Amino acid sequence: MHINPRIAFFTFGVLRAPVGDPVVQGFVDRIGDVYAAADGSAGFFDRSIRDVQTWEHSWGPVIAPGCAPDGIALTQLAMTLSLWRDLESVAAFAYHGVHREALSRREDWVETGAWPSYAAWWVDGQHRPNWGEAVERIDHLHVHGSTPTAFSFRKPFDSMGAPMRMKAPRPA
């Protein structure tokens, strides 16, 4: 049972080239607008903030998931870690507005692989996840599929660990 439950949400992608390469510049150019849209979304609480000069994040050192391709540079990983009120809030942000436009161009910038592109899980309202926790969750999803430990929009669980049905997301 979670107290004041929130959704922790981790996104993961492998860029077609390291940051700084023109191949992925369109992705990089959208980061600020996408972050600003998330920050202003209904149901959004907080996120790990990246220092674009050092590539460090505010919620601890970034770690590559075990399901990432071997030998990949951290500057080729596109990852976010955030907290939301519920899964519908995340979906409303992800599939509408500026993020939807960026998502529609995903194949231009991000490799396709067997790994999940995101993982969601419930946390207590005062808990702030770190990158180690996030990679454990996405690796769990990669190996076991959706479970209460880590799940997807297609097979979500409620904060008590029971399978649930999402409501249709509405734009923020």
C-alpha positions in Angstrom: 0.0 0.0 0.0 1.3 3.4 -0.9 0.7 6.6 1.0 -0.4 9.5 -1.4 0.7 7.3 -4.3 2.3 8.8 -7.4 3.5 7.3 -10.6 7.3 7.2 -11.2 7.9 7.2 -14.9 11.2 6.4 -16.7 11.7 6.8 -20.4 14.5 5.2 -22.2 15.8 5.5 -25.8 19.1 4.9 -27.6 19.9 7.8 -29.9 21.1 7.0 -33.5 24.2 9.1 -32.7 25.7 10.8 -29.6 24.4 14.2 -28.6 26.3 16.8 -30.7 25.9 14.9 -33.9 23.6 16.5 -36.5 21.7 13.3 -36.9 20.0 13.8 -33.5 20.1 17.6 -33.4 16.3 17.8 -34.0 15.8 15.7 -30.9 18.1 17.9 -28.8 16.4 21.1 -30.1 13.1 19.9 -28.7 14.2 19.0 -25.2 13.5 22.4 -23.7 10.0 22.7 -25.1 9.2 19.1 -24.1 10.4 19.6 -20.6 8.5 22.9 -20.3 5.3 21.2 -21.5 5.8 18.4 -18.9 6.4 21.0 -16.2 3.1 22.7 -17.1 1.0 19.5 -17.5 -1.9 18.6 -15.2 -0.8 15.8 -12.9 2.9 16.5 -13.2 4.9 16.7 -9.9 8.6 16.7 -10.5 11.4 15.4 -12.7 15.1 14.9 -12.6 16.7 17.9 -14.2 19.7 17.5 -16.5 22.5 20.0 -16.5 23.2 20.2 -20.3 26.8 21.3 -19.6 27.8 18.3 -17.4 25.1 15.9 -18.5 24.5 15.2 -14.8 21.0 14.8 -13.3 19.5 16.2 -10.1 18.3 12.8 -8.9 21.7 11.1 -8.9 24.1 9.6 -11.3 22.6 8.3 -14.5 23.0 4.6 -15.1 22.4 2.7 -18.3 19.8 -0.1 -18.1 21.0 -3.7 -18.4 18.7 -4.0 -21.5 20.7 -1.2 -23.3 23.0 -2.3 -26.1 26.6 -3.2 -24.9 29.1 -0.4 -25.1 26.7 2.4 -25.6 27.9 5.9 -24.5 25.8 7.8 -21.9 25.6 10.7 -24.4 23.7 8.3 -26.7 21.0 7.6 -24.1 17.8 9.6 -24.0 16.3 9.1 -20.6 13.9 11.0 -18.3 12.7 10.3 -14.8 9.6 12.0 -13.5 6.7 11.8 -11.0 3.0 12.1 -11.8 -0.4 12.0 -10.1 -1.5 9.0 -12.2 -0.9 7.1 -15.4 -3.6 9.0 -17.3 -1.7 12.3 -16.6 1.5 10.8 -18.2 -0.5 9.6 -21.2 -2.2 12.9 -21.7 1.2 14.6 -21.8 2.9 12.0 -23.9 0.3 11.7 -26.6 -0.7 15.4 -27.1 1.0 18.6 -27.9 4.7 19.1 -28.3 5.7 15.7 -27.0 3.3 14.0 -29.5 5.0 15.9 -32.3 8.5 14.8 -31.0 7.2 11.2 -30.6 6.0 11.2 -34.2 9.6 11.8 -35.3 11.1 9.2 -32.9 12.3 7.0 -35.7 14.4 9.8 -37.1 16.5 10.0 -33.9 16.0 6.9 -31.8 17.1 3.3 -32.5 14.5 0.5 -32.4 15.3 -2.4 -30.1 13.9 -5.1 -27.9 14.1 -3.0 -24.8 11.1 -1.2 -23.4 10.9 2.6 -24.2 9.5 3.4 -20.7 8.5 1.9 -17.4 6.0 3.1 -14.8 5.6 2.1 -11.1 3.9 3.4 -8.0 5.7 5.1 -5.2 4.8 6.8 -1.9 4.1 10.5 -2.3 7.3 11.5 -0.5 9.6 9.1 -2.4 11.8 10.5 -5.1 13.1 7.7 -7.3 16.7 7.6 -8.4 18.3 6.3 -11.6 19.4 3.0 -10.0 15.8 2.3 -9.1 14.6 3.4 -12.6 17.0 1.0 -14.4 16.0 -1.8 -12.1 12.3 -1.2 -13.0 12.9 -1.0 -16.8 15.1 -4.1 -16.7 12.4 -5.9 -14.7 9.8 -4.9 -17.3 12.1 -6.1 -20.1 12.5 -9.5 -18.5 9.1 -10.1 -16.9 6.6 -7.9 -18.8 4.1 -5.8 -17.0 3.8 -6.6 -13.3 3.0 -4.3 -10.3 6.8 -3.8 -10.0 7.0 -2.1 -13.4 4.3 -1.8 -16.1 3.2 -0.2 -19.3 0.2 1.7 -20.5 -1.0 -1.5 -22.2 -1.1 -3.5 -19.0 -1.2 -1.1 -16.0 -1.6 -1.8 -12.3 -3.2 0.3 -9.6 -1.3 1.5 -6.5 -2.5 -1.6 -4.7 -0.9 -3.9 -7.3 -4.2 -5.0 -9.0 -4.6 -4.9 -12.8 -6.4 -1.8 -13.9 -8.0 -0.2 -16.9 -6.8 3.3 -17.9 -9.2 6.1 -18.6 -8.8 7.8 -21.9 -6.2 10.5 -21.5 -7.3 14.1 -22.1 -4.9 16.8 -23.3 -3.5 18.9 -20.4 
